[in-house]
Amino acid sequence: MLKPLCLTFCLLASASASALESPDFTFLNKPGAHPVGFRVVLQYDYSRTYLYKTDPAGQPLHGEPARPIETLIWYPAQNSATAHVTYGDYLALFATEENFSPTTAQAQQIVHDAEKDHDASPAPVMWAVKGAKPESGKFPAVIYAPSFSAPAFENADLCEYLASHGYVVIASPDMGAHTRAMTQDLEGINAQARDISFLIGFAQTLPDVDPSQIAVAGFSWGGISNFFAAAQDSRITALVALDGSARYYPKLIAESKFVYPQNMSLPLLFFTQGDISLEDIDQYKLDISGNVLNQMKHSDVYIVHMRELRHGDFSSLFQRSPQYWKGQSANEFSPQETSASYSWMAQYFLHFLNAYLKHGAGSMAFLKNSPAKDGVPPHLLTVDFRQAKGFPPTIEGLAAELNKRGFSHATEVYAEAKKQDPDMKIDNDALNSWGYALMQQSHLPEAIEIFKLNIELHPDSSHIHVSLGEAYEKSGQKDLAISNYKKALEINPDNKDAAERLKALQPANAAPTTK
């Protein structure tokens, strides 16, 4: 039985009887300058349990309970005389997604089932060479997050293409928190998001990876999990979504209580399928109450509308599958048309990475050009670009802006940001913690400005006046320190900290009072 790939969104692909009996997928792009190596690492994330204490039959568990992470790596390699990987070799990886030591019979059955659904005879020869020696140097990394319950190699053609152009690409299967099948809920999304961060950590151990340049790409369900990962993992420097679920499930993002697209400040490339009608939205009960792409005001956002790709066409695994094509209308796009569109999608993907991870001026120009100027056939795709505005309403965003303009402009900068985004609100405790962090790093003038901003925003807070008093005291400004300790006691006569500090500075006033 075909493993459930992109289950949630298959409903968006047109389904009807088809005359197509076999796929004719062809990746049209030429490889880059680097030979491609490929290897598999079978590892566990020991910080999480995957299996329960008992098996499905209620028997005590025997074996490793930690989460298995079958890790696939494509990388720039040295020339090798070793035979290239076939697509059948990729299909064989189904056997070790959960169980790293299947019996011969188990592995044969899993692979047999996979080959029935994905025509592997004759198996296409791919670009990658298994176990090739890595090329010397450091390369940006791309973490690829597959679609709903999909295998790690669902876009092997794309992963090989990126590796040939100087990227280390790493992927693992999309699995639920405790089962091979992904679950359509926050637990499932968070499981994949943690897989992404695990792979980022793993990437940082590889000698050929530049850990300062890491993009995360996701198809469908992987294109919501990567937003969850980015909200928690500052190591991510760019996002790519292939018709990502973030666009269709804004309610899950809102329910997370920690994923705030309006707070993000990292470039995003978002591919969408051919237009979805209002009727489709109604029929499939899609929630469009929020829009992630519109909320990302502080990020460079590129939206590429692929007019001749259905949702499933973003996966080369799907496009290679006879079973997938039996569900598509013969009156829609042919395998040749979707192959061409997929190849153009891959080109935009590569130019985005080159522009933001390698800072390539030519690739940035490609993104900003009209599709016609870049040689795209008419009507194949359109591109919307939304340039980042302002800075995110977060401590990090405010700190970055003040680093440019000077901390003495803290009140002014905050007011400008508030005018641009009326919903902006930074917690007073967070501001105070920022001030103390500056004090610990001996940035006393900067700390004073942050405490002053906090007082302006929360003038009736006694403890913030104490904080400002401490900063003045440490900077040798005794009179200003005394003034703020007194103000703290005016607001709250029971503020013992203020009283003790004032007593230390004015020993004659053994019992300072506000009366």
Buried (B, 14 or more C-beta within 10 A) or exposed (E): EEBBBBBBBBEBBBEEEBEBEEBEBBBEBEBBEBBBBBBBEEBBBEEBBBBEEEEEEEEEEEEBBBBBBBBBBBBBBEEBEEEBBBBBBBBBBBBBBBBBEBEEEEBEEBBEBBBEBBBBEEBBEBBBBBEBBBBEEBBBBBBBBBBBBBBBBBBBBBBBBBBBBBBBBBBBBBBBBBBBBBBBEBEBBBBBBBBBBBBBEBBBEBEBBBBEBBBBBBBBBBBBBBBBBBBBBEBBBBBBBBBBBBBBBBEBBEEBEEBBBBBBBBBBBBBBBBEBEEEEEEEEEBEEEBEBBEBBBBBBBBBBBBBBBBBBBBBBBBBBBBEBBBBBBEEBBBBEBBBBBBBBBBBBBBBBBBBBBBEBEEBBEBBBBEBEEBEBEEEBBBBEEBEBEBBBBBBEBBBEBBEEEBBBBBEEBBEBBBEBBEEBEBEBEEBBBBBBBBBEEEBBEBBBBBBBBBBEBBEEBBBBBBBBBBBBBBBEBEEBBBBBBBBBBEBBBEBEBBBEBBBEBBEEEEEBEEE
